[in-house]
Amino acid sequence: MSELDESAGFTVAEAETTVVANDGTIVSEDVKALLDEEGNPVAIDDLVTVEAPDGSAAFDEVISVADEDGNLIPVEETVGVIDAEGNIAIAEGALD
C-alpha cells in the first residue's frame, strides 16, 4: 500500500493465514483493511490463494468499500488460475 496520511485518522490493519491440507494443498488468505478513527472498515482488500501439489494455483481478490451505512460493497474482483503446465488465465472486472 502507498503512504498513508496519518493526519486523516485512518489506520491500516492486515491479517494473514495459511493452512496446508493433508494432500499438500496450500490455502492462504491475506486481508488488508483501511479503518477509520473508530475502527470501522472503510475499505477491504481480500486475497485468497490456493496452491496444489502439482504446481497449479488459483487466486481470488475482492476489493470492497463501505457505503454511507457502513456496509461493505464489493467494487472490484480479480481471479486467476495457472495449471501445472504454466498456462495462465486472469479475469478482472468492476462489480456493480
CORDABEL-V24049 format. One record per residue. N is the residue number from 1. RES is the residue in one letter. NEAR is the number of other C-alpha atoms within 12 Angstrom. Layout:
BEGIN
n | res | near
N | RES | NEAR
N | RES | NEAR
END
This chain:
BEGIN
n | res | near
1 | M | 12
2 | S | 6
3 | E | 10
4 | L | 13
5 | D | 12
6 | E | 13
7 | S | 10
8 | A | 13
9 | G | 16
10 | F | 21
11 | T | 25
12 | V | 27
13 | A | 22
14 | E | 20
15 | A | 17
16 | E | 18
17 | T | 16
18 | T | 18
19 | V | 17
20 | V | 16
21 | A | 14
22 | N | 10
23 | D | 12
24 | G | 15
25 | T | 20
26 | I | 24
27 | V | 25
28 | S | 25
29 | E | 23
30 | D | 24
31 | V | 26
32 | K | 26
33 | A | 29
34 | L | 32
35 | L | 25
36 | D | 21
37 | E | 15
38 | E | 12
39 | G | 16
40 | N | 24
41 | P | 30
42 | V | 30
43 | A | 31
44 | I | 32
45 | D | 34
46 | D | 32
47 | L | 30
48 | V | 30
49 | T | 30
50 | V | 30
51 | E | 27
52 | A | 23
53 | P | 17
54 | D | 16
55 | G | 18
56 | S | 23
57 | A | 28
58 | A | 29
59 | F | 29
60 | D | 27
61 | E | 30
62 | V | 30
63 | I | 31
64 | S | 28
65 | V | 26
66 | A | 22
67 | D | 15
68 | E | 11
69 | D | 11
70 | G | 17
71 | N | 15
72 | L | 22
73 | I | 23
74 | P | 23
75 | V | 22
76 | E | 23
77 | E | 25
78 | T | 25
79 | V | 24
80 | G | 23
81 | V | 24
82 | I | 21
83 | D | 19
84 | A | 15
85 | E | 11
86 | G | 13
87 | N | 14
88 | I | 16
89 | A | 16
90 | I | 18
91 | A | 16
92 | E | 17
93 | G | 16
94 | A | 15
95 | L | 14
96 | D | 9
END
